[in-house]
């Protein structure tokens, strides 16, 4: 049986994937996609700090 922490972590990962997919679906141009890449690169860089 998974612990509460494992359940929360699993739900957080699923939620993040849905959020990313929704962001990708909103891209209609290459520029939109490039801006999205910049957004997620900045988020990843902040996570490393």
PDB file of N, CA, C, O and CB in Angstrom:
ATOM      1  N   UNK A   1       0.848  -1.185   0.000  1.00  0.00           N
ATOM      2  CA  UNK A   1       0.000   0.000   0.000  1.00  0.00           C
ATOM      3  C   UNK A   1       0.889   1.242   0.000  1.00  0.00           C
ATOM      4  O   UNK A   1       1.788   1.370   0.831  1.00  0.00           O
ATOM      5  CB  UNK A   1      -0.963   0.001   1.228  1.00  0.00           C
ATOM      6  N   UNK A   2       0.631   2.162  -0.944  1.00  0.00           N
ATOM      7  CA  UNK A   2       1.464   3.369  -1.021  1.00  0.00           C
ATOM      8  C   UNK A   2       1.237   4.298   0.173  1.00  0.00           C
ATOM      9  O   UNK A   2       0.151   4.362   0.747  1.00  0.00           O
ATOM     10  CB  UNK A   2       1.179   4.122  -2.322  1.00  0.00           C
ATOM     11  N   UNK A   3       2.292   5.003   0.513  1.00  0.00           N
ATOM     12  CA  UNK A   3       2.188   5.970   1.607  1.00  0.00           C
ATOM     13  C   UNK A   3       1.520   7.240   1.093  1.00  0.00           C
ATOM     14  O   UNK A   3       1.374   7.431  -0.114  1.00  0.00           O
ATOM     15  CB  UNK A   3       3.589   6.290   2.206  1.00  0.00           C
ATOM     16  N   UNK A   4       1.118   8.099   2.013  1.00  0.00           N
ATOM     17  CA  UNK A   4       0.502   9.373   1.616  1.00  0.00           C
ATOM     18  C   UNK A   4       1.459  10.196   0.766  1.00  0.00           C
ATOM     19  O   UNK A   4       1.045  10.831  -0.204  1.00  0.00           O
ATOM     20  CB  UNK A   4       0.076  10.179   2.856  1.00  0.00           C
ATOM     21  N   UNK A   5       2.739  10.184   1.130  1.00  0.00           N
ATOM     22  CA  UNK A   5       3.736  10.948   0.372  1.00  0.00           C
ATOM     23  C   UNK A   5       3.842  10.419  -1.060  1.00  0.00           C
ATOM     24  O   UNK A   5       3.963  11.201  -2.003  1.00  0.00           O
ATOM     25  CB  UNK A   5       5.117  10.882   1.071  1.00  0.00           C
ATOM     26  N   UNK A   6       3.798   9.113  -1.222  1.00  0.00           N
ATOM     27  CA  UNK A   6       3.876   8.525  -2.562  1.00  0.00           C
ATOM     28  C   UNK A   6       2.647   8.875  -3.389  1.00  0.00           C
ATOM     29  O   UNK A   6       2.750   9.128  -4.589  1.00  0.00           O
ATOM     30  CB  UNK A   6       4.030   7.006  -2.470  1.00  0.00           C
ATOM     31  N   UNK A   7       1.493   8.886  -2.748  1.00  0.00           N
ATOM     32  CA  UNK A   7       0.262   9.248  -3.453  1.00  0.00           C
ATOM     33  C   UNK A   7       0.311  10.705  -3.892  1.00  0.00           C
ATOM     34  O   UNK A   7      -0.037  11.028  -5.028  1.00  0.00           O
ATOM     35  CB  UNK A   7      -0.970   9.001  -2.560  1.00  0.00           C
ATOM     36  N   UNK A   8       0.743  11.580  -2.995  1.00  0.00           N
ATOM     37  CA  UNK A   8       0.838  13.003  -3.325  1.00  0.00           C
ATOM     38  C   UNK A   8       1.836  13.215  -4.454  1.00  0.00           C
ATOM     39  O   UNK A   8       1.570  13.984  -5.377  1.00  0.00           O
ATOM     40  CB  UNK A   8       1.248  13.826  -2.086  1.00  0.00           C
ATOM     41  N   UNK A   9       2.987  12.538  -4.391  1.00  0.00           N
ATOM     42  CA  UNK A   9       4.001  12.666  -5.439  1.00  0.00           C
ATOM     43  C   UNK A   9       3.464  12.187  -6.783  1.00  0.00           C
ATOM     44  O   UNK A   9       3.692  12.837  -7.803  1.00  0.00           O
ATOM     45  CB  UNK A   9       5.260  11.876  -5.064  1.00  0.00           C
ATOM     46  N   UNK A  10       2.769  11.083  -6.800  1.00  0.00           N
ATOM     47  CA  UNK A  10       2.185  10.552  -8.031  1.00  0.00           C
ATOM     48  C   UNK A  10       1.156  11.518  -8.614  1.00  0.00           C
ATOM     49  O   UNK A  10       1.154  11.774  -9.818  1.00  0.00           O
ATOM     50  CB  UNK A  10       1.536   9.189  -7.767  1.00  0.00           C
ATOM     51  N   UNK A  11       0.290  12.048  -7.770  1.00  0.00           N
ATOM     52  CA  UNK A  11      -0.714  13.003  -8.238  1.00  0.00           C
ATOM     53  C   UNK A  11      -0.073  14.282  -8.746  1.00  0.00           C
ATOM     54  O   UNK A  11      -0.541  14.856  -9.729  1.00  0.00           O
ATOM     55  CB  UNK A  11      -1.698  13.326  -7.122  1.00  0.00           C
ATOM     56  N   UNK A  12       0.980  14.737  -8.100  1.00  0.00           N
ATOM     57  CA  UNK A  12       1.674  15.952  -8.531  1.00  0.00           C
ATOM     58  C   UNK A  12       2.297  15.746  -9.909  1.00  0.00           C
ATOM     59  O   UNK A  12       2.229  16.632 -10.761  1.00  0.00           O
ATOM     60  CB  UNK A  12       2.759  16.353  -7.507  1.00  0.00           C
ATOM     61  N   UNK A  13       2.911  14.567 -10.133  1.00  0.00           N
ATOM     62  CA  UNK A  13       3.492  14.282 -11.451  1.00  0.00           C
ATOM     63  C   UNK A  13       2.414  14.245 -12.529  1.00  0.00           C
ATOM     64  O   UNK A  13       2.605  14.793 -13.614  1.00  0.00           O
ATOM     65  CB  UNK A  13       4.253  12.946 -11.426  1.00  0.00           C
ATOM     66  N   UNK A  14       1.297  13.612 -12.243  1.00  0.00           N
ATOM     67  CA  UNK A  14       0.197  13.534 -13.214  1.00  0.00           C
ATOM     68  C   UNK A  14      -0.341  14.920 -13.534  1.00  0.00           C
ATOM     69  O   UNK A  14      -0.595  15.239 -14.695  1.00  0.00           O
ATOM     70  CB  UNK A  14      -0.936  12.640 -12.680  1.00  0.00           C
ATOM     71  N   UNK A  15      -0.515  15.741 -12.508  1.00  0.00           N
ATOM     72  CA  UNK A  15      -1.010  17.097 -12.703  1.00  0.00           C
ATOM     73  C   UNK A  15      -0.046  17.918 -13.550  1.00  0.00           C
ATOM     74  O   UNK A  15      -0.473  18.664 -14.431  1.00  0.00           O
ATOM     75  CB  UNK A  15      -1.237  17.778 -11.357  1.00  0.00           C
ATOM     76  N   UNK A  16       1.243  17.786 -13.289  1.00  0.00           N
ATOM     77  CA  UNK A  16       2.248  18.525 -14.058  1.00  0.00           C
ATOM     78  C   UNK A  16       2.240  18.100 -15.521  1.00  0.00           C
ATOM     79  O   UNK A  16       2.356  18.941 -16.412  1.00  0.00           O
ATOM     80  CB  UNK A  16       3.642  18.314 -13.458  1.00  0.00           C
ATOM     81  N   UNK A  17       2.105  16.798 -15.775  1.00  0.00           N
ATOM     82  CA  UNK A  17       2.055  16.323 -17.164  1.00  0.00           C
ATOM     83  C   UNK A  17       0.839  16.880 -17.890  1.00  0.00           C
ATOM     84  O   UNK A  17       0.943  17.261 -19.056  1.00  0.00           O
ATOM     85  CB  UNK A  17       2.033  14.789 -17.206  1.00  0.00           C
ATOM     86  N   UNK A  18      -0.307  16.935 -17.227  1.00  0.00           N
ATOM     87  CA  UNK A  18      -1.517  17.487 -17.839  1.00  0.00           C
ATOM     88  C   UNK A  18      -1.321  18.967 -18.132  1.00  0.00           C
ATOM     89  O   UNK A  18      -1.741  19.458 -19.180  1.00  0.00           O
ATOM     90  CB  UNK A  18      -2.743  17.277 -16.922  1.00  0.00           C
ATOM     91  N   UNK A  19      -0.686  19.675 -17.212  1.00  0.00           N
ATOM     92  CA  UNK A  19      -0.436  21.112 -17.408  1.00  0.00           C
ATOM     93  C   UNK A  19       0.474  21.346 -18.613  1.00  0.00           C
ATOM     94  O   UNK A  19       0.224  22.240 -19.421  1.00  0.00           O
ATOM     95  CB  UNK A  19       0.196  21.731 -16.139  1.00  0.00           C
ATOM     96  N   UNK A  20       1.524  20.544 -18.730  1.00  0.00           N
ATOM     97  CA  UNK A  20       2.441  20.672 -19.865  1.00  0.00           C
ATOM     98  C   UNK A  20       1.715  20.351 -21.169  1.00  0.00           C
ATOM     99  O   UNK A  20       1.874  21.065 -22.159  1.00  0.00           O
ATOM    100  CB  UNK A  20       3.663  19.741 -19.688  1.00  0.00           C
ATOM    101  N   UNK A  21       0.923  19.286 -21.176  1.00  0.00           N
ATOM    102  CA  UNK A  21       0.175  18.926 -22.374  1.00  0.00           C
ATOM    103  C   UNK A  21      -0.767  20.049 -22.783  1.00  0.00           C
ATOM    104  O   UNK A  21      -0.871  20.368 -23.968  1.00  0.00           O
ATOM    105  CB  UNK A  21      -0.610  17.636 -22.146  1.00  0.00           C
ATOM    106  N   UNK A  22      -1.448  20.645 -21.825  1.00  0.00           N
ATOM    107  CA  UNK A  22      -2.347  21.762 -22.142  1.00  0.00           C
ATOM    108  C   UNK A  22      -1.570  22.943 -22.713  1.00  0.00           C
ATOM    109  O   UNK A  22      -2.028  23.584 -23.659  1.00  0.00           O
ATOM    110  CB  UNK A  22      -3.124  22.200 -20.888  1.00  0.00           C
ATOM    111  N   UNK A  23      -0.410  23.235 -22.155  1.00  0.00           N
ATOM    112  CA  UNK A  23       0.423  24.313 -22.695  1.00  0.00           C
ATOM    113  C   UNK A  23       0.827  24.005 -24.130  1.00  0.00           C
ATOM    114  O   UNK A  23       0.787  24.887 -24.988  1.00  0.00           O
ATOM    115  CB  UNK A  23       1.675  24.522 -21.824  1.00  0.00           C
ATOM    116  N   UNK A  24       1.215  22.760 -24.396  1.00  0.00           N
ATOM    117  CA  UNK A  24       1.626  22.377 -25.753  1.00  0.00           C
ATOM    118  C   UNK A  24       0.464  22.485 -26.741  1.00  0.00           C
ATOM    119  O   UNK A  24       0.650  22.909 -27.882  1.00  0.00           O
ATOM    120  CB  UNK A  24       2.180  20.946 -25.755  1.00  0.00           C
ATOM    121  N   UNK A  25      -0.712  22.107 -26.306  1.00  0.00           N
ATOM    122  CA  UNK A  25      -1.883  22.175 -27.185  1.00  0.00           C
ATOM    123  C   UNK A  25      -2.227  23.609 -27.564  1.00  0.00           C
ATOM    124  O   UNK A  25      -2.824  23.848 -28.614  1.00  0.00           O
ATOM    125  CB  UNK A  25      -3.082  21.520 -26.515  1.00  0.00           C
ATOM    126  N   UNK A  26      -1.858  24.556 -26.724  1.00  0.00           N
ATOM    127  CA  UNK A  26      -2.150  25.959 -27.006  1.00  0.00           C
ATOM    128  C   UNK A  26      -1.161  26.575 -28.001  1.00  0.00           C
ATOM    129  O   UNK A  26      -1.400  27.671 -28.508  1.00  0.00           O
ATOM    130  CB  UNK A  26      -2.137  26.755 -25.715  1.00  0.00           C
ATOM    131  N   UNK A  27      -0.076  25.892 -28.278  1.00  0.00           N
ATOM    132  CA  UNK A  27       0.909  26.400 -29.239  1.00  0.00           C
ATOM    133  C   UNK A  27       0.349  26.283 -30.648  1.00  0.00           C
ATOM    134  O   UNK A  27      -0.072  25.209 -31.076  1.00  0.00           O
ATOM    135  CB  UNK A  27       2.254  25.630 -29.122  1.00  0.00           C
ATOM    136  N   UNK A  28       0.351  27.398 -31.358  1.00  0.00           N
ATOM    137  CA  UNK A  28      -0.123  27.357 -32.741  1.00  0.00           C
ATOM    138  C   UNK A  28       0.972  27.765 -33.719  1.00  0.00           C
ATOM    139  O   UNK A  28       0.832  27.583 -34.928  1.00  0.00           O
ATOM    140  CB  UNK A  28      -1.337  28.266 -32.911  1.00  0.00           C
ATOM    141  N   UNK A  29       2.056  28.314 -33.196  1.00  0.00           N
ATOM    142  CA  UNK A  29       3.159  28.719 -34.062  1.00  0.00           C
ATOM    143  C   UNK A  29       4.477  28.247 -33.462  1.00  0.00           C
ATOM    144  O   UNK A  29       4.541  27.845 -32.301  1.00  0.00           O
ATOM    145  CB  UNK A  29       3.168  30.254 -34.265  1.00  0.00           C
ATOM    146  N   UNK A  30       5.505  28.305 -34.261  1.00  0.00           N
ATOM    147  CA  UNK A  30       6.832  27.957 -33.778  1.00  0.00           C
ATOM    148  C   UNK A  30       7.252  28.921 -32.667  1.00  0.00           C
ATOM    149  O   UNK A  30       7.919  28.521 -31.713  1.00  0.00           O
ATOM    150  CB  UNK A  30       7.854  27.979 -34.934  1.00  0.00           C
ATOM    151  N   UNK A  31       6.866  30.174 -32.794  1.00  0.00           N
ATOM    152  CA  UNK A  31       7.209  31.155 -31.774  1.00  0.00           C
ATOM    153  C   UNK A  31       6.545  30.821 -30.438  1.00  0.00           C
ATOM    154  O   UNK A  31       7.157  30.975 -29.381  1.00  0.00           O
ATOM    155  CB  UNK A  31       6.800  32.556 -32.230  1.00  0.00           C
ATOM    156  N   UNK A  32       5.294  30.364 -30.487  1.00  0.00           N
ATOM    157  CA  UNK A  32       4.608  29.935 -29.262  1.00  0.00           C
ATOM    158  C   UNK A  32       5.387  28.807 -28.597  1.00  0.00           C
ATOM    159  O   UNK A  32       5.596  28.809 -27.384  1.00  0.00           O
ATOM    160  CB  UNK A  32       3.159  29.478 -29.572  1.00  0.00           C
ATOM    161  N   UNK A  33       5.810  27.848 -29.410  1.00  0.00           N
ATOM    162  CA  UNK A  33       6.558  26.709 -28.886  1.00  0.00           C
ATOM    163  C   UNK A  33       7.884  27.161 -28.286  1.00  0.00           C
ATOM    164  O   UNK A  33       8.271  26.700 -27.212  1.00  0.00           O
ATOM    165  CB  UNK A  33       6.801  25.673 -29.991  1.00  0.00           C
ATOM    166  N   UNK A  34       8.580  28.058 -28.973  1.00  0.00           N
ATOM    167  CA  UNK A  34       9.861  28.544 -28.472  1.00  0.00           C
ATOM    168  C   UNK A  34       9.692  29.284 -27.144  1.00  0.00           C
ATOM    169  O   UNK A  34      10.534  29.150 -26.256  1.00  0.00           O
ATOM    170  CB  UNK A  34      10.520  29.461 -29.506  1.00  0.00           C
ATOM    171  N   UNK A  35       8.633  30.050 -26.999  1.00  0.00           N
ATOM    172  CA  UNK A  35       8.353  30.743 -25.742  1.00  0.00           C
ATOM    173  C   UNK A  35       8.054  29.738 -24.630  1.00  0.00           C
ATOM    174  O   UNK A  35       8.459  29.929 -23.483  1.00  0.00           O
ATOM    175  CB  UNK A  35       7.171  31.718 -25.915  1.00  0.00           C
ATOM    176  N   UNK A  36       7.353  28.686 -24.977  1.00  0.00           N
ATOM    177  CA  UNK A  36       7.047  27.650 -23.996  1.00  0.00           C
ATOM    178  C   UNK A  36       8.320  26.947 -23.537  1.00  0.00           C
ATOM    179  O   UNK A  36       8.475  26.640 -22.355  1.00  0.00           O
ATOM    180  CB  UNK A  36       6.059  26.631 -24.580  1.00  0.00           C
ATOM    181  N   UNK A  37       9.232  26.693 -24.479  1.00  0.00           N
ATOM    182  CA  UNK A  37      10.517  26.083 -24.131  1.00  0.00           C
ATOM    183  C   UNK A  37      11.266  26.988 -23.160  1.00  0.00           C
ATOM    184  O   UNK A  37      11.817  26.511 -22.168  1.00  0.00           O
ATOM    185  CB  UNK A  37      11.371  25.821 -25.401  1.00  0.00           C
ATOM    186  N   UNK A  38      11.289  28.282 -23.437  1.00  0.00           N
ATOM    187  CA  UNK A  38      11.959  29.232 -22.541  1.00  0.00           C
ATOM    188  C   UNK A  38      11.331  29.206 -21.154  1.00  0.00           C
ATOM    189  O   UNK A  38      12.036  29.246 -20.146  1.00  0.00           O
ATOM    190  CB  UNK A  38      11.897  30.656 -23.120  1.00  0.00           C
ATOM    191  N   UNK A  39      10.007  29.139 -21.105  1.00  0.00           N
ATOM    192  CA  UNK A  39       9.296  29.110 -19.827  1.00  0.00           C
ATOM    193  C   UNK A  39       9.716  27.888 -19.013  1.00  0.00           C
ATOM    194  O   UNK A  39      10.031  28.006 -17.828  1.00  0.00           O
ATOM    195  CB  UNK A  39       7.768  29.104 -20.055  1.00  0.00           C
ATOM    196  N   UNK A  40       9.722  26.721 -19.644  1.00  0.00           N
ATOM    197  CA  UNK A  40      10.054  25.507 -18.908  1.00  0.00           C
ATOM    198  C   UNK A  40      11.546  25.406 -18.603  1.00  0.00           C
ATOM    199  O   UNK A  40      11.928  24.811 -17.596  1.00  0.00           O
ATOM    200  CB  UNK A  40       9.609  24.289 -19.691  1.00  0.00           C
ATOM    201  N   UNK A  41      12.388  25.974 -19.450  1.00  0.00           N
ATOM    202  CA  UNK A  41      13.823  26.020 -19.136  1.00  0.00           C
ATOM    203  C   UNK A  41      14.045  26.865 -17.893  1.00  0.00           C
ATOM    204  O   UNK A  41      14.837  26.493 -17.026  1.00  0.00           O
ATOM    205  CB  UNK A  41      14.639  26.587 -20.330  1.00  0.00           C
ATOM    206  N   UNK A  42      13.356  28.000 -17.792  1.00  0.00           N
ATOM    207  CA  UNK A  42      13.488  28.871 -16.627  1.00  0.00           C
ATOM    208  C   UNK A  42      12.996  28.155 -15.372  1.00  0.00           C
ATOM    209  O   UNK A  42      13.629  28.247 -14.320  1.00  0.00           O
ATOM    210  CB  UNK A  42      12.706  30.185 -16.839  1.00  0.00           C
ATOM    211  N   UNK A  43      11.882  27.448 -15.470  1.00  0.00           N
ATOM    212  CA  UNK A  43      11.379  26.702 -14.320  1.00  0.00           C
ATOM    213  C   UNK A  43      12.372  25.621 -13.882  1.00  0.00           C
ATOM    214  O   UNK A  43      12.614  25.438 -12.689  1.00  0.00           O
ATOM    215  CB  UNK A  43      10.023  26.067 -14.653  1.00  0.00           C
ATOM    216  N   UNK A  44      12.937  24.918 -14.848  1.00  0.00           N
ATOM    217  CA  UNK A  44      13.917  23.865 -14.524  1.00  0.00           C
ATOM    218  C   UNK A  44      15.178  24.463 -13.895  1.00  0.00           C
ATOM    219  O   UNK A  44      15.732  23.903 -12.949  1.00  0.00           O
ATOM    220  CB  UNK A  44      14.290  23.066 -15.796  1.00  0.00           C
ATOM    221  N   UNK A  45      15.620  25.588 -14.421  1.00  0.00           N
ATOM    222  CA  UNK A  45      16.803  26.242 -13.851  1.00  0.00           C
ATOM    223  C   UNK A  45      16.534  26.711 -12.422  1.00  0.00           C
ATOM    224  O   UNK A  45      17.420  26.640 -11.570  1.00  0.00           O
ATOM    225  CB  UNK A  45      17.232  27.435 -14.726  1.00  0.00           C
ATOM    226  N   UNK A  46      15.324  27.188 -12.155  1.00  0.00           N
ATOM    227  CA  UNK A  46      14.974  27.603 -10.790  1.00  0.00           C
ATOM    228  C   UNK A  46      14.931  26.400  -9.854  1.00  0.00           C
ATOM    229  O   UNK A  46      15.274  26.513  -8.677  1.00  0.00           O
ATOM    230  CB  UNK A  46      13.616  28.331 -10.777  1.00  0.00           C
ATOM    231  N   UNK A  47      14.513  25.259 -10.373  1.00  0.00           N
ATOM    232  CA  UNK A  47      14.476  24.036  -9.548  1.00  0.00           C
ATOM    233  C   UNK A  47      15.876  23.594  -9.131  1.00  0.00           C
ATOM    234  O   UNK A  47      16.059  23.010  -8.063  1.00  0.00           O
ATOM    235  CB  UNK A  47      13.781  22.898 -10.311  1.00  0.00           C
ATOM    236  N   UNK A  48      16.859  23.877  -9.983  1.00  0.00           N
ATOM    237  CA  UNK A  48      18.242  23.472  -9.684  1.00  0.00           C
ATOM    238  C   UNK A  48      18.867  24.339  -8.601  1.00  0.00           C
ATOM    239  O   UNK A  48      19.782  23.906  -7.900  1.00  0.00           O
ATOM    240  CB  UNK A  48      19.097  23.537 -10.947  1.00  0.00           C
ATOM    241  N   UNK A  49      18.370  25.566  -8.466  1.00  0.00           N
ATOM    242  CA  UNK A  49      18.950  26.516  -7.514  1.00  0.00           C
ATOM    243  C   UNK A  49      18.578  26.204  -6.086  1.00  0.00           C
ATOM    244  O   UNK A  49      18.992  26.916  -5.171  1.00  0.00           O
ATOM    245  CB  UNK A  49      18.517  27.913  -7.846  1.00  0.00           C
TER     246      UNK A  49
END
